[in-house]
C-alpha cells in the first residue's frame, strides 16, 4: 500500500513539474519523463510483489507499452500533432491506467484526448488560436489519469 501511494505521489509531483514545463515551453524533458517511468515501475512492481499480485504489474507494463505504441503511430502519422515527449509520457500514463485496470486504459486515454480537444476549442473560441495552434498535450494526458484514479477510488 505504501509503495503504491508513493508511486501515485511521484506521478503527481513530477507530473506537475512536467505540466508547468509543457505549458510554458511545449516540451517534456526526457530526464523527467525517464525518472518518472523508472520510479513508477520500481514502486508499482514492489507494490505488486508485496500484495502478491504480479499480474497487476504485468498488465500495467503491457498497457504502458500499448499506449506508447498508439501515440507513436499517431505521432508518425501526423508529426505536427504529437511530440515524442507525449509519446514517452504515454508509457507512464498507460502504466498507471493499466495498474487500475483495462477499462481505465480506455477511459483515461479518452479523457486525455477529450481534455486536449476541449482546450483547443476553448482557445479557438476565445480567438487566441487557430487549427494549427500547438496545444501542450502532456497535462491533458496526466489529467485523464488523475481523474480515472479518483473515479476508481470512489
Secondary structure, 3 states (H helix, E strand, C coil): CHHHHHHHHHHHHHHHHHHHHHHHHCCCCHHHHHHHHHHHHHHHHHHHHHCCCHHHHHHHHHHHHHHHHHHHHHHHHCCCCCCHHHHHHHHHHHHHHHHHCHHHHHHHHHHHHHHHHHHHHHHHHCCCCCCCCCCCCHHHHHHHHHHHHHHHHC
